[in-house]
Each structure stands twice: as structure tokens, then as C-alpha cells.
């Protein structure tokens, strides 16, 4: 049996929005992935916790938002592990679960420039292939130079795929929640319904 090609999309998903779903679909198509696993973080040591939805709520909103997508799954492994979420730990856990499959770690192009500063980046580069979403505002030469350095330093396998500018900021989400039409454009129905039901202004 041929190995599965499994995409990994991690993040706080605070909350999940249509940009995340579009990114996963673009990556799936670009690399011919068999599935993409969304992995909400428990605690992101790089994010301000005061504006974070609870891990349980973020997980549930992801689950509901991708329920109709046949190639998407969600895992609560980082939430179950507790504490700060570190990508290298998640990668090692996934390698244990899928020892014969190929793992693809999906990131934005901006992340490529910061991955060396993460905890144990060598574990990530040695155990996954990186799919980097390049937006129009990135200089191709600058990105490719960084990729060449990571290949030389870590043996990194990094493939760039093209996306539109699909970043959706917290400010845009706040504005959307005050405007039903805009909310439908930026946020999955499950997210809009949850925020309305619980009277969350974000």
C-alpha cells in the first residue's frame, strides 16, 4: 500500500476563518495530499492569551467548520498534551501515529523566515516536508535564498505554492462580527453562529 500524503496545519485558530480553509485546500491541491489535519494549539507561547478563546471552543469551531470537507480532519493532540504547544513535539507524535506515511507541514512564507528560532527546528525539517504558501507581497528571491539556507543547514525539503493574499486579521474579524454580510464572507457559518449565540464581541 502506497504511503499516504498527510498535510498538517497547526495554529491557534482563534477562531478558524475562511483563510485557513482556503490555505488547506490550496496546499492539498498543490501537493496532491490525501488529507489535511487541522491541529489547534493548547497554549501558544507566542500569542497574547488575554484575547484567546478556550482551547475546547477553538477545537469545536474547527471541527464544525470542516465537517463537510471530505479531505479535512481535526486533532486535539496538542490540547490533550496540555501546557505550551511546541511543533516539534506534535511532529514526533504524528510520526508515531503515521510511521509509514509522508507528513507535509503547511506554513505561510513568512513562517519560513522564523522557523530556525522555534524549539528544535531540526526535528521538524527532518521529519516533514514543508509546504510554504507564497503570497504576492513576498519577494521570490528573498524567499528562495532563505529556503536554500535551510536546505543547506537542515536538509530541509521545502516546496513553495502560490496563494492569494488570504490573511485575515483580528481587526477584520471584529469588523465582520458587527456586519452580517462581511461575517459570511470571512468566517465559516459555525463560527458566526457561535459568536452570536454566546454574544461574544471579540
Backbone as a chain_set.jsonl record, in Angstrom:
{"seq": "XXXXXXXXXXXXXXXXXXXXXXXXXXXXXXXXXXXXXXXXXXXXXXXXXXXXXXXXXXXXXXXXXXXXXXXXXXXXXXXXXXXXXXXXXXXXXXXXXXXXXXXXXXXXXXXXXXXXXXXXXXXXXXXXXXXXXXXXXXXXXXXXXXXXXXXXXXXXXXXXXXXXXXXXXXXXXXXXXXXXXXXXXXXXXXXXXXXXXXXXXX", "coords": {"N": [[0.848, -1.205, 0.0], [0.576, 2.181, -0.9], [2.253, 4.948, 0.649], [0.419, 7.341, 2.599], [-0.177, 10.779, 1.901], [0.029, 13.255, 4.037], [-1.18, 16.276, 5.144], [-0.37, 18.847, 7.491], [-1.777, 21.265, 9.414], [-1.251, 23.594, 11.65], [-2.072, 25.813, 14.414], [-3.423, 28.632, 16.277], [-6.055, 29.117, 15.635], [-8.054, 31.136, 16.238], [-10.632, 32.813, 15.952], [-11.061, 29.894, 13.792], [-10.996, 30.746, 10.343], [-12.137, 31.581, 6.99], [-9.866, 31.934, 5.489], [-8.002, 30.144, 6.569], [-9.138, 27.705, 5.794], [-9.104, 27.926, 3.042], [-6.331, 28.052, 2.639], [-5.576, 25.458, 3.448], [-6.879, 23.946, 1.473], [-5.637, 24.881, -0.864], [-3.03, 23.984, -0.404], [-3.477, 21.235, -0.27], [-4.267, 20.661, -2.89], [-2.01, 21.522, -4.314], [0.045, 19.765, -3.498], [-1.06, 17.317, -3.848], [-2.343, 16.024, -1.671], [-3.568, 13.462, 0.525], [-5.055, 13.898, 2.776], [-5.748, 16.553, 5.105], [-4.789, 17.564, 8.271], [-6.072, 19.545, 10.745], [-4.697, 21.177, 13.503], [-5.397, 22.511, 16.387], [-3.724, 24.647, 18.68], [-2.843, 24.218, 22.159], [-1.8, 26.062, 24.239], [-0.343, 28.847, 22.951], [2.831, 29.934, 23.143], [3.681, 32.177, 21.896], [1.637, 33.942, 21.607], [-0.692, 36.442, 22.765], [-2.518, 35.675, 25.551], [-4.806, 36.811, 26.578], [-6.797, 37.442, 24.784], [-7.689, 35.075, 23.808], [-9.865, 32.511, 22.769], [-11.162, 29.678, 24.567], [-9.323, 26.576, 24.537], [-10.923, 24.338, 24.103], [-13.201, 25.44, 22.881], [-12.102, 26.556, 20.554], [-11.188, 24.24, 19.279], [-13.642, 22.904, 18.856], [-14.959, 24.677, 17.133], [-13.33, 24.52, 14.886], [-13.764, 21.816, 14.244], [-16.527, 21.796, 13.615], [-16.518, 23.574, 11.464], [-15.139, 22.342, 9.407], [-16.49, 20.05, 8.935], [-17.951, 19.209, 6.707], [-16.066, 18.836, 4.8], [-14.454, 16.546, 2.852], [-11.737, 15.822, 2.803], [-10.524, 16.819, 5.035], [-9.486, 16.761, 8.446], [-9.562, 17.002, 12.08], [-7.473, 17.331, 14.918], [-7.071, 16.946, 18.425], [-4.658, 16.721, 19.692], [-2.618, 18.464, 20.673], [-3.981, 19.933, 22.552], [-4.792, 17.932, 24.333], [-2.295, 17.187, 25.226], [-1.529, 19.326, 26.757], [-0.271, 22.318, 28.457], [2.302, 24.535, 27.063], [2.302, 24.624, 23.501], [4.356, 22.954, 21.328], [5.736, 22.661, 18.169], [7.592, 20.692, 17.357], [7.177, 18.605, 19.136], [4.627, 17.805, 18.448], [5.068, 16.928, 15.832], [6.692, 14.686, 16.294], [4.892, 13.07, 17.67], [3.0, 12.649, 15.663], [4.577, 11.267, 13.81], [4.845, 8.893, 15.147], [2.222, 7.995, 15.034], [1.758, 7.782, 12.3], [3.823, 6.136, 10.903], [4.603, 5.166, 8.404], [3.82, 6.925, 6.525], [3.836, 10.066, 4.639], [4.588, 13.173, 5.89], [3.454, 16.465, 5.588], [4.151, 19.706, 6.349], [2.308, 22.544, 6.655], [2.765, 25.919, 6.016], [2.833, 29.541, 6.143], [4.633, 31.744, 3.928], [5.988, 33.679, 5.411], [6.535, 32.377, 7.771], [8.606, 30.656, 7.149], [10.861, 32.199, 7.439], [11.204, 32.382, 10.149], [11.377, 29.906, 11.367], [13.746, 28.705, 12.233], [14.115, 29.708, 14.738], [12.39, 28.387, 16.355], [11.565, 25.842, 18.804], [13.748, 23.168, 18.587], [14.084, 23.024, 15.592], [15.284, 21.288, 13.814], [14.107, 18.805, 14.166], [11.608, 19.15, 13.022], [12.265, 19.74, 10.332], [13.571, 17.401, 9.587], [11.655, 15.45, 9.685], [9.405, 16.125, 8.265], [8.006, 17.315, 5.17], [8.062, 20.566, 3.953], [5.443, 22.738, 3.106], [5.169, 25.744, 1.729], [3.269, 28.597, 1.652], [3.218, 31.051, -0.653], [2.717, 34.452, -0.862], [1.646, 37.339, -2.767], [3.018, 39.525, -1.806], [5.556, 38.824, -1.153], [9.002, 38.805, -1.864], [10.279, 36.826, -4.373], [13.019, 36.096, -4.667], [14.177, 36.624, -2.16], [12.789, 34.832, -0.531], [13.477, 32.367, -1.726], [16.224, 32.368, -1.325], [16.35, 32.103, 1.453], [15.189, 29.592, 1.726], [17.117, 28.027, 0.444], [19.212, 28.28, 2.277], [18.133, 26.964, 4.505], [17.876, 24.414, 3.481], [20.566, 23.782, 3.145], [21.488, 23.914, 5.787], [19.814, 22.216, 7.299], [18.943, 20.184, 5.702], [16.438, 20.585, 4.724], [13.293, 20.034, 3.132], [11.57, 21.894, 1.103], [8.766, 23.146, -0.448], [7.333, 25.586, -2.475], [4.148, 26.99, -2.813], [1.555, 28.735, -4.546], [-0.569, 31.315, -3.324], [-3.436, 33.473, -2.975], [-3.643, 36.731, -1.412], [-4.622, 35.88, 1.484], [-4.716, 36.447, 4.146], [-6.334, 37.047, 7.18], [-7.066, 39.333, 9.521], [-7.241, 39.939, 13.126], [-8.573, 42.323, 13.555], [-10.11, 42.532, 11.228], [-11.824, 40.38, 11.668], [-13.199, 41.241, 13.956], [-14.553, 43.451, 12.874], [-16.103, 42.093, 11.029], [-17.857, 40.646, 12.645], [-19.585, 42.541, 13.423], [-20.977, 43.022, 11.228], [-23.134, 41.422, 9.33], [-23.061, 40.584, 6.617], [-20.353, 40.825, 5.94], [-19.295, 39.052, 7.776], [-20.19, 36.589, 6.82], [-18.61, 36.414, 4.595], [-15.976, 36.158, 5.534], [-15.898, 34.289, 7.623], [-16.548, 30.898, 8.685], [-19.838, 29.433, 8.828], [-20.369, 28.132, 11.252], [-18.742, 29.457, 13.083], [-19.706, 32.105, 13.064], [-22.302, 31.628, 14.025], [-21.752, 30.642, 16.595], [-20.524, 32.842, 17.891], [-22.612, 34.687, 17.833], [-24.588, 33.333, 19.286], [-23.431, 33.185, 21.812], [-23.04, 35.78, 22.389], [-20.578, 37.086, 21.928], [-18.263, 39.586, 21.47], [-15.662, 39.776, 20.759]], "CA": [[0.0, 0.0, 0.0], [1.37, 3.404, -1.007], [2.117, 5.823, 1.824], [-0.474, 8.487, 2.496], [0.427, 12.116, 1.927], [-0.791, 13.888, 5.07], [-0.863, 17.658, 5.454], [-0.552, 19.262, 8.885], [-1.98, 22.712, 9.53], [-1.387, 23.96, 13.052], [-2.306, 27.226, 14.691], [-4.355, 28.879, 17.372], [-7.424, 29.105, 15.111], [-8.718, 31.949, 17.259], [-11.156, 31.498, 15.609], [-10.824, 29.483, 12.421], [-11.69, 31.576, 9.361], [-12.119, 31.007, 5.647], [-8.492, 31.948, 5.005], [-7.388, 28.874, 6.972], [-9.699, 26.627, 4.981], [-8.57, 28.129, 1.69], [-4.919, 27.666, 2.68], [-5.519, 23.994, 3.489], [-7.292, 23.42, 0.173], [-4.583, 25.184, -1.839], [-1.914, 23.077, -0.118], [-3.894, 19.88, -0.641], [-4.232, 20.567, -4.347], [-0.639, 21.708, -4.804], [0.89, 18.608, -3.176], [-1.849, 16.101, -4.033], [-2.437, 15.409, -0.348], [-4.711, 12.594, 0.768], [-5.856, 14.515, 3.829], [-5.117, 17.635, 5.864], [-5.201, 17.544, 9.67], [-6.002, 20.813, 11.471], [-4.309, 20.895, 14.887], [-5.419, 23.712, 17.231], [-2.774, 24.635, 19.789], [-3.374, 24.37, 23.512], [-1.352, 27.408, 24.588], [0.741, 29.303, 22.087], [3.698, 30.811, 23.932], [3.974, 33.376, 21.105], [0.418, 34.733, 21.46], [-1.306, 37.039, 23.944], [-3.582, 34.769, 25.982], [-5.973, 37.528, 27.086], [-7.828, 37.501, 23.756], [-7.842, 33.738, 23.265], [-10.958, 31.622, 23.126], [-10.64, 28.48, 25.22], [-8.864, 25.539, 23.609], [-12.06, 23.48, 23.771], [-14.064, 26.16, 21.937], [-11.388, 26.655, 19.275], [-11.232, 22.91, 18.665], [-15.011, 22.603, 18.42], [-15.27, 25.514, 15.974], [-12.64, 23.907, 13.742], [-14.455, 20.568, 13.915], [-17.782, 22.106, 12.935], [-16.282, 24.331, 10.236], [-14.608, 21.481, 8.341], [-17.236, 18.783, 8.994], [-18.437, 18.811, 5.382], [-14.916, 18.731, 3.89], [-14.083, 15.124, 2.906], [-10.296, 15.603, 2.913], [-10.029, 17.521, 6.216], [-9.733, 16.223, 9.781], [-9.045, 17.838, 13.156], [-6.925, 16.575, 16.044], [-6.912, 17.695, 19.672], [-3.472, 16.181, 20.358], [-1.898, 19.488, 21.433], [-4.836, 20.275, 23.695], [-4.683, 16.827, 25.285], [-0.942, 17.178, 25.79], [-1.508, 20.386, 27.763], [0.879, 23.226, 28.512], [2.662, 25.21, 25.82], [2.319, 23.743, 22.336], [5.584, 23.032, 20.54], [5.532, 21.923, 16.93], [8.438, 19.504, 17.245], [6.535, 17.529, 19.892], [3.5, 17.349, 17.637], [5.614, 16.166, 14.709], [7.14, 13.38, 16.778], [3.695, 12.281, 17.958], [2.42, 12.266, 14.381], [5.43, 10.241, 13.219], [4.492, 7.647, 15.815], [0.903, 7.566, 14.575], [1.789, 7.526, 10.859], [5.245, 5.88, 10.635], [4.861, 4.805, 7.016], [3.235, 7.95, 5.657], [4.644, 11.263, 4.406], [3.991, 14.331, 6.55], [3.698, 17.77, 4.972], [3.83, 20.769, 7.305], [1.831, 23.682, 5.871], [3.055, 27.201, 6.653], [2.914, 30.706, 5.277], [6.008, 32.067, 3.563], [6.616, 34.437, 6.488], [6.988, 31.43, 8.788], [9.892, 30.091, 6.724], [11.935, 33.066, 7.925], [11.312, 32.334, 11.614], [11.343, 28.534, 11.883], [15.007, 28.372, 12.915], [14.032, 30.179, 16.122], [11.475, 27.52, 17.083], [12.18, 24.759, 19.558], [14.201, 22.011, 17.805], [13.642, 23.051, 14.19], [15.826, 20.145, 13.075], [13.124, 17.714, 14.229], [10.565, 19.462, 12.041], [12.79, 19.616, 8.976], [13.978, 16.026, 9.297], [10.525, 14.517, 9.707], [8.31, 16.574, 7.406], [8.259, 18.159, 4.013], [7.414, 21.854, 4.209], [4.695, 23.396, 2.038], [5.161, 27.165, 2.077], [2.343, 29.383, 0.839], [3.837, 32.332, -1.002], [1.766, 35.484, -1.263], [2.153, 38.293, -3.747], [3.833, 40.563, -1.186], [6.885, 38.322, -0.836], [9.97, 38.801, -2.953], [10.668, 35.439, -4.624], [14.454, 35.869, -4.453], [14.428, 36.598, -0.716], [12.251, 33.574, -0.024], [14.264, 31.241, -2.231], [17.521, 32.399, -0.643], [16.156, 31.532, 2.786], [14.957, 28.156, 1.55], [18.422, 27.422, 0.137], [19.973, 28.219, 3.533], [17.542, 25.913, 5.345], [18.248, 23.144, 2.859], [21.976, 23.543, 3.428], [21.706, 23.757, 7.23], [18.995, 21.171, 7.924], [18.435, 19.222, 4.728], [15.001, 20.841, 4.631], [12.6, 19.821, 1.856], [10.578, 22.972, 1.121], [8.113, 23.436, -1.717], [6.527, 26.805, -2.435], [2.947, 27.009, -3.651], [1.018, 30.09, -4.654], [-1.89, 31.647, -2.795], [-3.789, 34.885, -2.972], [-3.457, 37.33, -0.089], [-5.805, 35.415, 2.217], [-4.589, 36.736, 5.568], [-7.491, 37.7, 7.798], [-6.571, 39.806, 10.814], [-8.205, 40.033, 14.229], [-9.378, 43.523, 13.316], [-11.097, 42.189, 10.202], [-12.827, 39.509, 12.286], [-14.035, 42.086, 14.818], [-15.437, 44.211, 11.989], [-17.045, 41.16, 10.413], [-18.867, 40.238, 13.611], [-20.541, 43.644, 13.535], [-21.571, 43.189, 9.905], [-23.511, 40.058, 8.944], [-22.62, 40.263, 5.257], [-18.906, 40.65, 5.984], [-19.032, 37.835, 8.538], [-20.397, 35.452, 5.917], [-17.506, 36.404, 3.644], [-14.704, 35.836, 6.162], [-15.962, 33.277, 8.677], [-17.477, 29.786, 8.496], [-21.139, 29.607, 9.475], [-20.303, 27.655, 12.635], [-18.106, 30.489, 13.901], [-20.658, 33.21, 13.181], [-23.395, 31.186, 14.894], [-21.259, 30.527, 17.975], [-20.316, 34.179, 18.447], [-23.927, 35.294, 18.05], [-25.282, 32.615, 20.349], [-22.819, 33.463, 23.101], [-22.922, 37.249, 22.497], [-19.151, 37.418, 22.005], [-17.908, 40.693, 20.585], [-14.266, 39.501, 20.386]], "C": [[0.878, 1.248, 0.0], [1.19, 4.259, 0.239], [1.138, 6.954, 1.564], [0.336, 9.775, 2.552], [-0.458, 12.976, 2.827], [-0.301, 15.306, 5.341], [-1.174, 17.976, 6.903], [-0.674, 20.783, 8.898], [-2.246, 23.047, 10.991], [-1.647, 25.441, 13.219], [-3.227, 27.396, 15.878], [-5.797, 28.745, 16.907], [-8.344, 29.849, 16.074], [-9.522, 33.116, 16.654], [-10.708, 31.096, 14.201], [-11.597, 30.412, 11.484], [-11.495, 30.98, 7.966], [-10.733, 31.041, 5.019], [-7.761, 30.663, 5.355], [-7.847, 27.733, 6.067], [-9.192, 26.718, 3.552], [-7.104, 27.718, 1.621], [-4.777, 26.145, 2.654], [-5.872, 23.398, 2.131], [-6.239, 23.697, -0.899], [-3.396, 24.237, -1.657], [-2.261, 21.655, -0.553], [-3.801, 19.676, -2.153], [-2.799, 20.618, -4.879], [0.221, 20.466, -4.618], [0.159, 17.28, -3.32], [-1.963, 15.32, -2.722], [-3.683, 14.531, -0.244], [-5.631, 13.151, 1.834], [-5.045, 15.642, 4.452], [-5.682, 17.594, 7.276], [-4.999, 18.93, 10.275], [-5.684, 20.486, 12.934], [-4.303, 22.2, 15.689], [-4.436, 23.575, 18.396], [-3.506, 24.681, 21.119], [-3.077, 25.79, 23.993], [-0.213, 27.757, 23.64], [1.577, 30.306, 22.866], [4.027, 32.097, 23.193], [2.773, 34.302, 20.985], [-0.065, 35.263, 22.805], [-2.525, 36.201, 24.332], [-4.864, 35.499, 26.389], [-7.112, 37.581, 26.067], [-8.103, 36.138, 23.134], [-9.149, 33.094, 23.715], [-10.364, 30.394, 23.798], [-10.249, 27.447, 24.169], [-10.036, 24.66, 23.162], [-12.977, 24.133, 22.741], [-13.383, 26.24, 20.574], [-11.4, 25.32, 18.538], [-12.615, 22.627, 18.085], [-15.396, 23.421, 17.194], [-14.556, 24.999, 14.723], [-13.406, 22.658, 13.291], [-15.734, 20.846, 13.128], [-17.549, 22.753, 11.565], [-15.78, 23.467, 9.09], [-15.384, 20.167, 8.217], [-17.678, 18.297, 7.614], [-17.306, 18.637, 4.371], [-14.363, 17.299, 3.94], [-12.596, 14.857, 3.111], [-9.691, 16.217, 4.182], [-10.415, 16.778, 7.491], [-9.217, 17.233, 10.812], [-8.558, 16.935, 14.274], [-6.786, 17.493, 17.25], [-5.634, 17.281, 20.414], [-2.715, 17.23, 21.164], [-2.692, 19.9, 22.671], [-4.742, 19.198, 24.763], [-3.312, 16.789, 25.954], [-0.796, 18.243, 26.872], [-0.265, 21.257, 27.688], [1.1, 23.958, 27.205], [2.731, 24.199, 24.687], [3.578, 23.987, 21.523], [5.447, 22.118, 19.329], [6.368, 20.653, 16.873], [7.842, 18.332, 18.01], [5.364, 16.934, 19.105], [3.981, 16.497, 16.474], [6.045, 14.773, 15.157], [5.946, 12.48, 17.112], [3.054, 11.784, 16.663], [3.249, 11.186, 13.689], [5.159, 8.881, 13.853], [3.162, 7.084, 15.337], [0.915, 7.136, 13.113], [3.223, 7.225, 10.396], [5.57, 5.62, 9.165], [4.337, 5.832, 6.013], [4.151, 9.173, 5.569], [3.915, 12.458, 4.998], [4.419, 15.616, 5.861], [3.233, 18.845, 5.958], [3.526, 22.042, 6.522], [2.062, 24.976, 6.642], [2.896, 28.323, 5.638], [4.37, 31.03, 5.002], [6.719, 32.833, 4.678], [7.181, 33.515, 7.559], [8.338, 30.818, 8.434], [11.059, 30.896, 7.296], [12.146, 32.97, 9.436], [11.476, 30.93, 12.187], [12.619, 28.128, 12.61], [14.981, 28.77, 14.39], [13.08, 29.322, 16.965], [12.264, 26.502, 17.897], [12.501, 23.589, 18.613], [13.692, 22.02, 16.36], [14.155, 21.865, 13.391], [14.862, 18.962, 13.074], [12.037, 17.918, 13.176], [11.07, 19.222, 10.628], [13.146, 18.181, 8.608], [12.805, 15.071, 9.15], [9.326, 14.944, 8.874], [8.863, 17.237, 6.155], [7.463, 19.442, 4.233], [6.698, 22.333, 2.95], [4.513, 24.853, 2.44], [4.28, 27.938, 1.107], [2.928, 30.759, 0.599], [2.779, 33.301, -1.503], [2.447, 36.482, -2.191], [3.089, 39.334, -3.136], [5.213, 40.062, -0.771], [7.767, 38.332, -2.066], [10.443, 37.368, -3.178], [12.139, 35.164, -4.328], [14.776, 35.758, -2.97], [13.964, 35.278, -0.115], [13.113, 32.394, -0.467], [15.652, 31.207, -1.606], [17.425, 31.788, 0.747], [15.956, 30.025, 2.702], [16.27, 27.436, 1.265], [19.262, 27.278, 1.403], [19.449, 27.106, 4.439], [17.843, 24.515, 4.785], [19.687, 22.785, 3.206], [22.205, 23.225, 4.91], [21.018, 22.526, 7.811], [18.593, 20.05, 6.969], [16.944, 19.378, 4.503], [14.485, 20.613, 3.216], [11.427, 20.798, 1.841], [10.072, 23.235, -0.284], [7.232, 24.664, -1.547], [5.309, 26.62, -3.333], [2.298, 28.378, -3.543], [-0.359, 30.213, -4.025], [-2.169, 33.116, -3.06], [-3.487, 35.44, -1.587], [-4.688, 37.016, 0.761], [-5.674, 35.629, 3.717], [-5.825, 37.478, 6.056], [-7.092, 38.059, 9.22], [-7.672, 39.79, 11.865], [-9.124, 41.234, 14.048], [-10.467, 43.25, 12.287], [-12.199, 41.308, 10.784], [-13.765, 40.314, 13.184], [-15.035, 42.878, 13.975], [-16.51, 43.3, 11.391], [-18.172, 40.794, 11.364], [-19.89, 41.345, 13.878], [-21.304, 43.846, 12.222], [-21.875, 41.798, 9.35], [-22.99, 39.675, 7.569], [-21.113, 39.994, 5.232], [-18.546, 39.367, 6.727], [-19.172, 36.603, 7.656], [-19.253, 35.313, 4.924], [-16.226, 35.852, 4.266], [-14.729, 34.606, 7.06], [-16.901, 32.137, 8.316], [-18.762, 30.019, 9.287], [-21.111, 29.198, 10.943], [-19.713, 28.704, 13.566], [-19.066, 31.654, 14.123], [-21.77, 32.839, 14.153], [-22.962, 31.134, 16.35], [-21.123, 31.906, 18.608], [-21.641, 34.881, 18.708], [-24.637, 34.658, 19.236], [-24.748, 32.977, 21.723], [-22.539, 34.956, 23.308], [-21.468, 37.68, 22.715], [-18.854, 38.521, 21.0], [-16.476, 40.609, 20.1], [-13.402, 40.733, 20.552]], "O": [[1.809, 1.362, 0.798], [0.106, 4.296, 0.821], [1.039, 7.461, 0.446], [1.397, 9.837, 3.173], [-1.554, 13.377, 2.435], [0.852, 15.511, 5.721], [-2.124, 17.442, 7.476], [0.225, 21.492, 8.446], [-3.34, 22.808, 11.502], [-1.467, 26.227, 12.289], [-3.749, 26.421, 16.419], [-6.665, 28.317, 17.668], [-9.276, 29.28, 16.642], [-9.143, 34.275, 16.82], [-10.052, 31.872, 13.507], [-12.718, 30.818, 11.792], [-10.776, 29.996, 7.794], [-10.448, 30.26, 4.111], [-6.99, 30.143, 4.547], [-7.046, 26.906, 5.633], [-8.887, 25.702, 2.928], [-6.681, 27.098, 0.645], [-3.949, 25.609, 1.917], [-5.23, 22.445, 1.687], [-5.977, 22.844, -1.747], [-2.827, 23.748, -2.633], [-1.431, 20.958, -1.137], [-3.316, 18.647, -2.626], [-2.427, 19.859, -5.774], [1.037, 20.144, -5.481], [0.695, 16.233, -2.957], [-1.713, 14.115, -2.676], [-4.716, 14.822, -0.847], [-6.839, 12.914, 1.809], [-3.82, 15.681, 4.342], [-6.898, 17.59, 7.465], [-3.877, 19.433, 10.312], [-6.323, 19.621, 13.532], [-3.307, 22.923, 15.674], [-4.334, 22.515, 19.015], [-4.65, 25.129, 21.195], [-3.982, 26.612, 24.137], [0.771, 27.024, 23.551], [1.105, 31.39, 23.208], [4.591, 33.019, 23.783], [2.863, 35.343, 20.333], [0.123, 34.629, 23.843], [-3.452, 36.038, 23.538], [-5.908, 34.863, 26.53], [-8.271, 37.748, 26.447], [-8.686, 36.054, 22.053], [-9.495, 33.128, 24.896], [-9.182, 30.101, 23.616], [-10.776, 27.444, 23.056], [-10.131, 24.285, 21.994], [-13.473, 23.464, 21.834], [-14.025, 26.014, 19.548], [-11.596, 25.274, 17.323], [-12.736, 22.164, 16.951], [-16.086, 22.917, 16.308], [-15.115, 25.038, 13.627], [-13.662, 22.473, 12.101], [-15.993, 20.214, 12.104], [-18.299, 22.504, 10.622], [-15.969, 23.814, 7.924], [-14.976, 19.274, 7.475], [-17.766, 17.09, 7.385], [-17.561, 18.324, 3.209], [-13.851, 16.882, 4.979], [-12.226, 13.769, 3.552], [-8.479, 16.144, 4.384], [-11.516, 16.24, 7.606], [-8.526, 18.191, 10.466], [-9.157, 15.896, 14.548], [-6.43, 18.664, 17.118], [-5.536, 17.467, 21.627], [-2.214, 16.918, 22.244], [-2.111, 20.181, 23.719], [-4.628, 19.5, 25.951], [-3.193, 16.402, 27.117], [-0.014, 18.07, 27.807], [0.673, 20.963, 26.947], [0.22, 24.005, 26.345], [3.161, 23.061, 24.879], [3.832, 25.108, 21.083], [5.087, 20.948, 19.456], [5.89, 19.63, 16.383], [7.981, 17.185, 17.586], [5.147, 15.722, 19.103], [3.383, 15.468, 16.16], [5.784, 13.789, 14.464], [5.984, 11.275, 16.867], [2.618, 10.636, 16.579], [2.694, 10.289, 13.054], [5.233, 7.848, 13.187], [2.984, 5.869, 15.242], [0.175, 6.233, 12.724], [3.779, 7.97, 9.59], [6.704, 5.835, 8.736], [4.408, 5.624, 4.802], [5.114, 9.297, 6.325], [2.765, 12.727, 4.652], [5.601, 15.825, 5.588], [2.066, 18.882, 6.347], [4.387, 22.557, 5.808], [1.613, 25.118, 7.779], [2.832, 28.086, 4.432], [5.249, 30.632, 5.766], [7.922, 32.659, 4.874], [8.193, 33.833, 8.184], [9.127, 30.497, 9.322], [12.115, 30.342, 7.601], [13.167, 33.433, 9.945], [11.694, 30.785, 13.39], [12.574, 27.291, 13.511], [15.739, 28.23, 15.195], [12.983, 29.525, 18.175], [13.467, 26.325, 17.704], [11.615, 23.087, 17.921], [12.953, 21.122, 15.956], [13.539, 21.471, 12.401], [14.801, 18.206, 12.105], [11.604, 16.968, 12.525], [10.396, 18.582, 9.82], [13.034, 17.79, 7.446], [12.944, 14.002, 8.557], [8.34, 14.213, 8.783], [10.019, 17.656, 6.098], [6.308, 19.392, 4.656], [7.273, 22.333, 1.861], [3.785, 25.156, 3.384], [4.513, 27.937, -0.102], [3.112, 31.539, 1.533], [2.043, 33.009, -2.446], [3.665, 36.463, -2.369], [3.867, 39.962, -3.854], [5.961, 40.784, -0.113], [7.358, 37.931, -3.156], [10.963, 36.75, -2.25], [12.472, 34.107, -3.793], [15.558, 34.898, -2.566], [14.658, 34.681, 0.708], [13.438, 31.523, 0.339], [16.2, 30.129, -1.381], [18.312, 31.046, 1.17], [16.494, 29.274, 3.516], [16.507, 26.349, 1.792], [19.946, 26.27, 1.585], [20.231, 26.39, 5.065], [18.039, 23.562, 5.54], [19.993, 21.634, 3.521], [23.021, 22.367, 5.244], [21.558, 21.867, 8.701], [17.97, 19.073, 7.386], [16.262, 18.422, 4.135], [15.146, 20.952, 2.234], [10.408, 20.56, 2.49], [10.85, 23.511, -1.196], [6.474, 24.764, -0.582], [5.424, 26.154, -4.466], [2.481, 29.087, -2.553], [-1.206, 29.332, -4.173], [-1.26, 33.9, -3.333], [-3.114, 34.688, -0.686], [-5.664, 37.767, 0.767], [-6.441, 35.053, 4.489], [-6.296, 38.419, 5.416], [-6.811, 37.176, 10.03], [-8.855, 39.65, 11.556], [-10.314, 41.165, 14.353], [-11.608, 43.683, 12.45], [-13.37, 41.464, 10.438], [-14.977, 40.097, 13.178], [-16.214, 42.966, 14.316], [-17.671, 43.687, 11.264], [-19.319, 40.648, 10.941], [-20.932, 41.104, 14.487], [-22.161, 44.723, 12.117], [-20.962, 41.078, 8.946], [-22.523, 38.552, 7.377], [-20.654, 39.053, 4.583], [-17.601, 38.673, 6.352], [-18.363, 35.679, 7.739], [-18.96, 34.21, 4.463], [-15.468, 35.15, 3.596], [-13.703, 33.951, 7.244], [-17.943, 32.37, 7.704], [-18.76, 30.723, 10.297], [-21.75, 29.833, 11.782], [-20.14, 28.826, 14.714], [-19.217, 32.132, 15.247], [-22.141, 33.642, 15.009], [-23.713, 31.535, 17.24], [-21.561, 32.115, 19.74], [-21.778, 35.595, 19.702], [-25.211, 35.348, 20.079], [-25.508, 33.068, 22.687], [-21.886, 35.346, 24.276], [-21.172, 38.519, 23.566], [-19.165, 38.393, 19.816], [-16.102, 41.284, 19.141], [-12.202, 40.686, 20.284]]}, "num_chains": 1, "name": "protein.A"}
